Amino acid sequence: MIGFLRGILREKQPPGLLLEVQGVGYEVEAPMTTFYDLPAIGEPLTLFTHLAVREDAHTLYGFSKLSDRALFRSLIKVNGVGAKLALTILSGMDANHFAACVQAGDTAALVRLPGVGKKTAERLVVEMRDRLSDWDVPAGAARSASGAAVPDVANPVEEAVSALIALGYKPQDASRMVRAIDTEDLATENIIRAALQATVR
């Protein structure tokens, strides 16, 4: 099992990134909560990782925080929740916000995430409540504000729409979510963050 990777960030296009470690490029999928914390291209980066092995693929998932990886590993143990949905959940809300929703039994907030229907939300609350009973949720920690960032060279609006589609949103919904916010001077990660935050409010 690969526990963590430390190297140089070479590419980032949500939900995938490329991390060079001693001359080897690792393709890693990560939630948006990790993308918000990424440094600039060419800068050093450490990611806590989870390797998912299937018959048709070996997929490496990366997280900037140990708590996010721990939550991801708990989520994929829930019946009906695979790695892709777990990544989507962690992209739609941070670990503290998710823990608060589970502890409060707030299924309404969970069903706003793509791929999470009423039954899945109820299952998440039932199966995750005991696992998250000791989770210390800071007051007002549900969503953190985004910081300023330098716009990407490519079109950040188009990249944000593509990333939302990759996270499970329908193309028309992804476009609508991005159009609903002021994207001027925002980097891709901040556009996605604002769109996701507007969805879960």
VENJOHU-V889506 format. One record per residue. N is the residue number from 1. RES is the residue in one letter. SS is DSSP state (hx for helix, st for strand, lp for the rest). D_FIRST is the distance of its C-alpha to the first C-alpha in Angstrom with 1 decimal. Layout:
N/RES/SS/D_FIRST + N/RES/SS/D_FIRST
This chain:
1/M/lp/0.0 + 2/I/lp/3.8 + 3/G/lp/6.1 + 4/F/st/9.2 + 5/L/st/11.4 + 6/R/st/15.0 + 7/G/st/17.5 + 8/I/st/20.7 + 9/L/st/21.2 + 10/R/st/22.9 + 11/E/st/23.5 + 12/K/st/23.4 + 13/Q/st/24.8 + 14/P/lp/23.8 + 15/P/lp/21.5 + 16/G/st/19.8 + 17/L/st/19.4 + 18/L/st/18.8 + 19/L/st/17.2 + 20/E/st/18.2 + 21/V/st/16.1 + 22/Q/lp/18.2 + 23/G/lp/19.8 + 24/V/st/17.0 + 25/G/st/17.2 + 26/Y/st/14.3 + 27/E/st/15.6 + 28/V/st/14.4 + 29/E/st/16.1 + 30/A/st/17.2 + 31/P/lp/19.9 + 32/M/hx/23.2 + 33/T/hx/22.8 + 34/T/hx/20.4 + 35/F/hx/22.8 + 36/Y/lp/25.6 + 37/D/lp/23.9 + 38/L/lp/23.1 + 39/P/lp/25.2 + 40/A/lp/27.4 + 41/I/lp/26.4 + 42/G/lp/26.0 + 43/E/lp/25.0 + 44/P/st/21.9 + 45/L/st/19.2 + 46/T/st/16.1 + 47/L/st/13.8 + 48/F/st/11.4 + 49/T/st/8.8 + 50/H/st/7.6 + 51/L/st/6.5 + 52/A/st/9.3 + 53/V/st/10.1 + 54/R/lp/13.8 + 55/E/lp/16.5 + 56/D/lp/17.8 + 57/A/lp/15.0 + 58/H/st/11.5 + 59/T/st/11.8 + 60/L/st/10.2 + 61/Y/st/11.8 + 62/G/st/12.9 + 63/F/st/15.0 + 64/S/lp/17.5 + 65/K/lp/17.5 + 66/L/hx/15.3 + 67/S/hx/17.8 + 68/D/hx/17.3 + 69/R/hx/13.6 + 70/A/hx/14.7 + 71/L/hx/17.5 + 72/F/hx/15.5 + 73/R/hx/13.4 + 74/S/hx/16.8 + 75/L/hx/18.5 + 76/I/lp/16.5 + 77/K/lp/17.4 + 78/V/lp/21.0 + 79/N/lp/22.9 + 80/G/lp/23.7 + 81/V/lp/21.3 + 82/G/lp/18.7 + 83/A/hx/16.3 + 84/K/hx/19.3 + 85/L/hx/21.6 + 86/A/hx/19.3 + 87/L/hx/19.1 + 88/T/hx/22.9 + 89/I/hx/23.5 + 90/L/hx/21.7 + 91/S/hx/23.7 + 92/G/hx/26.9 + 93/M/lp/26.8 + 94/D/lp/24.9 + 95/A/hx/23.1 + 96/N/hx/26.4 + 97/H/hx/28.5 + 98/F/hx/26.5 + 99/A/hx/26.5 + 100/A/hx/30.2 + 101/C/hx/30.9 + 102/V/hx/29.1 + 103/Q/hx/31.0 + 104/A/hx/34.2 + 105/G/lp/33.7 + 106/D/lp/34.4 + 107/T/hx/33.6 + 108/A/hx/35.9 + 109/A/hx/33.7 + 110/L/hx/30.6 + 111/V/lp/32.6 + 112/R/lp/33.3 + 113/L/lp/29.8 + 114/P/lp/29.5 + 115/G/lp/28.3 + 116/V/lp/29.0 + 117/G/lp/32.1 + 118/K/hx/34.1 + 119/K/hx/32.5 + 120/T/hx/28.9 + 121/A/hx/30.0 + 122/E/hx/31.5 + 123/R/hx/28.5 + 124/L/hx/26.3 + 125/V/hx/28.9 + 126/V/hx/29.3 + 127/E/hx/25.6 + 128/M/hx/24.4 + 129/R/hx/27.5 + 130/D/lp/26.5 + 131/R/lp/23.0 + 132/L/lp/24.5 + 133/S/lp/27.7 + 134/D/lp/26.8 + 135/W/lp/25.6 + 136/D/lp/28.1 + 137/V/lp/29.4 + 138/P/lp/31.5 + 139/A/lp/35.0 + 140/G/lp/35.2 + 141/A/lp/31.5 + 142/A/lp/31.2 + 143/R/lp/31.5 + 144/S/lp/31.7 + 145/A/lp/34.0 + 146/S/lp/32.9 + 147/G/lp/33.9 + 148/A/lp/35.8 + 149/A/lp/34.0 + 150/V/lp/35.2 + 151/P/lp/35.7 + 152/D/lp/33.6 + 153/V/lp/35.5 + 154/A/lp/35.0 + 155/N/lp/36.6 + 156/P/hx/34.6 + 157/V/hx/36.3 + 158/E/hx/35.3 + 159/E/hx/31.7 + 160/A/hx/31.6 + 161/V/hx/33.1 + 162/S/hx/30.6 + 163/A/hx/27.7 + 164/L/hx/29.2 + 165/I/hx/29.7 + 166/A/hx/26.0 + 167/L/lp/25.2 + 168/G/lp/27.4 + 169/Y/lp/30.9 + 170/K/lp/33.8 + 171/P/hx/35.3 + 172/Q/hx/38.6 + 173/D/hx/36.9 + 174/A/hx/34.7 + 175/S/hx/37.9 + 176/R/hx/39.8 + 177/M/hx/37.3 + 178/V/hx/37.4 + 179/R/hx/41.2 + 180/A/lp/41.7 + 181/I/lp/40.6 + 182/D/lp/42.1 + 183/T/lp/39.7 + 184/E/lp/42.0 + 185/D/lp/40.3 + 186/L/lp/36.9 + 187/A/lp/33.6 + 188/T/hx/31.5 + 189/E/hx/29.0 + 190/N/hx/32.1 + 191/I/hx/33.8 + 192/I/hx/30.8 + 193/R/hx/30.6 + 194/A/hx/34.3 + 195/A/hx/34.3 + 196/L/hx/31.5 + 197/Q/hx/33.3 + 198/A/hx/36.6 + 199/T/hx/35.1 + 200/V/hx/33.9 + 201/R/lp/37.0
